């Protein structure tokens, strides 16, 4: 069923103790504060935090995601972390295909399809990222690029498997570039993504698919972004590293 989700992606930030403190603050906010009603909150932590954070959280609407997983089941892959290892920590989700993984580690759609398979085999929910770079947006190829990423990376799974997938749209051209994706541009792409999901899995599945916005969402623009009918929440980067900012985004999602 389509959910309101605010997911934080801490990226390569926070020492062990700093991460535990941030997770504690989020957990305490959800326990004692008002304003998060109906919102599912996910913390995408570095691998070092997964087990302890998953063990420490107490709130039913809070869970933990890894930021990546291997496409391999296990074996001689030094430095890699398998989906089975992630699941064993108590984490419930994994982020797959983030734009930084695609750009800095050369991850292809075919590789991501393997990661999707491993995640589903281990009963992990998936936040699957898709989005275009500036050159693709300026060339008018942004819809084609995003559809291909979805088709080749995740649409090979069954309808039952896809029901465990949340899509995060990342306008890469609007992240740290000084350019801004407007709420209307976000809505346009989210509606397009829902239409291609409908072509693949049907209208009911498309209506149930949660689509997050992952393009520099902040307390200042969250309310307007979340007011758009196909923007179901956010995958939050920098603002998730400050508890107060993250709380404001959660509250903005709860109000819509």
C-alpha positions as CSV (number, residue, x, y, z in Angstrom):
1,X,0.0,0.0,0.0
2,X,1.3,3.5,-0.8
3,X,2.9,5.1,2.2
4,X,4.1,8.4,3.4
5,X,7.9,7.8,3.8
6,X,10.7,10.1,4.9
7,X,14.1,8.3,4.5
8,X,17.4,9.7,5.6
9,X,20.5,8.8,3.7
10,X,23.5,9.6,5.9
11,X,26.0,8.8,3.2
12,X,29.6,8.6,4.5
13,X,28.9,10.7,7.6
14,X,28.9,10.2,11.3
15,X,31.3,8.3,13.5
16,X,30.0,5.3,15.4
17,X,29.0,7.3,18.5
18,X,27.7,10.3,16.5
19,X,25.4,8.0,14.5
20,X,24.0,6.3,17.5
21,X,23.2,9.6,19.1
22,X,21.5,10.9,15.9
23,X,19.4,7.7,15.7
24,X,18.5,8.1,19.4
25,X,17.3,11.6,18.8
26,X,15.1,10.5,16.0
27,X,13.7,7.6,18.0
28,X,13.0,9.9,20.9
29,X,11.3,12.4,18.7
30,X,9.0,9.8,17.3
31,X,8.2,8.5,20.8
32,X,7.5,11.8,22.6
33,X,6.7,14.5,20.0
34,X,3.6,15.1,18.0
35,X,3.7,15.7,14.2
36,X,4.9,12.4,12.7
37,X,1.5,10.7,12.6
38,X,1.2,8.4,9.6
39,X,4.8,8.8,8.4
40,X,7.2,5.8,8.0
41,X,10.7,6.9,8.9
42,X,13.8,5.1,7.6
43,X,17.4,5.7,8.6
44,X,19.9,4.9,5.9
45,X,23.0,4.5,8.0
46,X,26.6,3.5,7.2
47,X,27.2,-0.2,7.6
48,X,28.9,0.3,11.0
49,X,25.7,1.5,12.6
50,X,23.2,-0.9,11.2
51,X,23.1,-3.6,13.9
52,X,23.2,-1.3,16.9
53,X,20.7,1.2,15.6
54,X,18.3,-1.6,14.5
55,X,18.6,-3.0,18.1
56,X,18.1,0.3,19.8
57,X,15.1,1.7,18.0
58,X,11.8,1.2,19.7
59,X,9.2,3.0,17.6
60,X,7.1,0.9,15.2
61,X,7.2,3.5,12.4
62,X,11.1,3.7,12.5
63,X,13.4,1.2,10.7
64,X,16.9,1.0,9.3
65,X,18.3,0.8,5.7
66,X,21.7,-0.1,4.4
67,X,23.0,2.3,1.7
68,X,24.1,-0.5,-0.7
69,X,24.5,-4.3,-0.9
70,X,26.5,-6.6,-3.1
71,X,25.1,-8.3,-6.2
72,X,26.8,-11.5,-5.0
73,X,25.4,-13.9,-2.4
74,X,28.8,-14.3,-0.6
75,X,32.3,-15.5,-1.0
76,X,35.7,-14.0,-1.9
77,X,34.6,-10.3,-2.4
78,X,36.8,-8.3,-0.1
79,X,35.1,-5.2,1.2
80,X,31.6,-6.2,0.0
81,X,28.5,-6.6,2.2
82,X,25.9,-9.2,1.2
83,X,22.1,-8.7,1.5
84,X,22.1,-11.7,3.9
85,X,24.6,-9.9,6.2
86,X,22.4,-6.7,6.1
87,X,19.3,-8.7,7.0
88,X,21.1,-10.4,9.9
89,X,21.7,-7.0,11.5
90,X,17.9,-6.3,11.8
91,X,17.9,-3.7,9.0
92,X,14.7,-3.9,7.0
93,X,15.7,-2.1,3.8
94,X,18.5,-1.3,1.4
95,X,19.1,1.6,-0.9
96,X,20.0,0.5,-4.4
97,X,21.2,2.5,-7.4
98,X,21.9,5.8,-5.7
99,X,23.3,8.3,-8.2
100,X,26.6,8.5,-6.3
101,X,27.0,4.7,-6.6
102,X,26.3,5.0,-10.4
103,X,28.6,7.9,-10.8
104,X,31.6,7.0,-8.6
105,X,31.5,3.2,-8.7
106,X,30.3,2.7,-12.3
107,X,27.2,0.7,-11.3
108,X,25.2,-0.3,-14.3
109,X,21.5,-1.2,-14.6
110,X,22.5,-4.9,-15.0
111,X,24.5,-4.9,-11.8
112,X,21.7,-3.2,-10.0
113,X,19.3,-5.8,-11.2
114,X,21.4,-8.4,-9.4
115,X,21.4,-6.3,-6.2
116,X,17.6,-6.1,-6.4
117,X,17.5,-9.9,-6.7
118,X,19.7,-10.5,-3.6
119,X,17.7,-8.0,-1.5
120,X,14.4,-9.6,-2.3
121,X,15.9,-13.1,-1.6
122,X,16.7,-11.8,1.9
123,X,13.3,-10.2,2.5
124,X,14.6,-6.7,2.4
125,X,12.6,-3.7,1.2
126,X,14.2,-1.8,-1.6
127,X,14.6,2.0,-2.2
128,X,15.5,2.0,-5.9
129,X,17.0,5.2,-7.1
130,X,16.6,6.6,-10.7
131,X,17.3,10.0,-12.2
132,X,19.0,11.9,-14.9
133,X,22.2,14.1,-15.0
134,X,22.2,17.7,-16.3
135,X,23.2,16.8,-19.9
136,X,20.4,14.3,-20.2
137,X,17.9,16.8,-18.8
138,X,19.1,19.6,-21.2
139,X,18.9,17.2,-24.1
140,X,15.3,16.3,-23.3
141,X,16.2,12.7,-22.6
142,X,15.2,12.6,-19.0
143,X,12.1,10.6,-19.3
144,X,13.8,8.0,-21.5
145,X,16.8,7.7,-19.1
146,X,14.6,7.2,-16.0
147,X,12.4,4.7,-17.8
148,X,15.4,2.7,-19.0
149,X,16.9,2.7,-15.5
150,X,13.7,1.2,-14.1
151,X,13.1,-1.2,-16.9
152,X,16.6,-2.6,-16.8
153,X,17.2,-2.4,-13.0
154,X,14.0,-3.4,-11.3
155,X,11.1,-4.2,-13.7
156,X,12.4,-7.8,-14.2
157,X,10.9,-8.8,-10.8
158,X,7.5,-10.2,-10.2
159,X,4.6,-8.1,-9.1
160,X,4.9,-9.6,-5.7
161,X,8.6,-8.6,-5.6
162,X,7.9,-5.1,-6.9
163,X,5.4,-4.6,-4.0
164,X,8.5,-4.4,-1.8
165,X,10.1,-1.6,-3.9
166,X,10.0,2.1,-3.2
167,X,11.2,4.3,-6.0
168,X,13.3,7.4,-5.3
169,X,13.6,10.0,-8.1
170,X,17.0,11.8,-8.0
171,X,17.3,14.8,-10.4
172,X,21.1,14.6,-10.3
173,X,21.4,17.9,-12.1
174,X,19.7,19.6,-9.1
175,X,21.9,18.2,-6.4
176,X,24.7,20.4,-5.3
177,X,24.8,22.3,-8.6
178,X,23.1,25.5,-7.7
179,X,20.2,24.6,-10.0
180,X,16.8,23.8,-8.5
181,X,14.2,21.3,-9.5
182,X,10.8,23.0,-9.0
183,X,7.9,21.1,-7.3
184,X,6.2,21.0,-10.6
185,X,9.2,19.4,-12.3
186,X,9.3,16.9,-9.5
187,X,5.6,16.2,-9.9
188,X,6.0,15.8,-13.7
189,X,8.6,13.1,-13.3
190,X,6.9,11.3,-10.4
191,X,3.7,11.2,-12.5
192,X,5.7,9.8,-15.4
193,X,7.3,7.1,-13.2
194,X,3.9,6.1,-11.9
195,X,2.7,5.8,-15.5
196,X,5.6,3.4,-16.5
197,X,4.9,1.4,-13.4
198,X,1.3,1.1,-14.5
199,X,2.4,-0.1,-18.0
200,X,4.6,-2.8,-16.3
201,X,2.5,-3.9,-13.4
202,X,-1.0,-2.4,-13.8
203,X,-2.9,0.6,-12.4
204,X,-3.4,-0.8,-9.0
205,X,0.3,-1.5,-8.4
206,X,1.1,2.0,-9.7
207,X,-1.4,3.6,-7.4
208,X,0.2,1.6,-4.5
209,X,3.8,2.4,-5.4
210,X,5.5,4.9,-3.1
211,X,7.7,7.4,-5.0
212,X,10.1,9.6,-3.1
213,X,11.8,12.8,-4.1
214,X,15.6,12.8,-3.7
215,X,16.7,16.2,-4.9
216,X,17.9,18.4,-2.1
217,X,14.7,18.3,-0.1
218,X,14.9,20.6,2.9
219,X,12.7,22.1,5.6
220,X,12.3,25.1,3.4
221,X,10.9,23.3,0.4
222,X,9.5,20.0,1.8
223,X,5.9,21.3,2.3
224,X,5.5,22.5,-1.2
225,X,7.1,19.3,-2.7
226,X,4.9,17.0,-0.6
227,X,1.8,18.9,-1.7
228,X,2.1,17.4,-5.1
229,X,-0.1,14.4,-5.6
230,X,2.6,12.0,-6.8
231,X,5.3,13.0,-4.4
232,X,4.9,10.5,-1.5
233,X,7.9,11.5,0.6
234,X,11.6,12.2,0.4
235,X,15.0,10.5,0.4
236,X,16.9,13.1,2.4
237,X,20.6,13.6,2.3
238,X,22.2,16.5,4.2
239,X,19.1,17.5,6.1
240,X,18.9,14.0,7.6
241,X,22.2,14.7,9.4
242,X,20.7,17.3,11.7
243,X,17.9,16.0,13.8
244,X,16.0,19.3,14.0
245,X,16.0,19.6,10.1
246,X,15.0,16.0,9.7
247,X,12.1,16.5,12.2
248,X,10.8,19.4,10.2
249,X,10.7,17.4,7.0
250,X,8.9,14.5,8.8
251,X,6.3,17.0,10.1
252,X,5.9,18.5,6.6
253,X,5.1,15.0,5.3
254,X,2.7,14.3,8.1
255,X,0.7,17.4,7.3
256,X,0.0,16.5,3.7
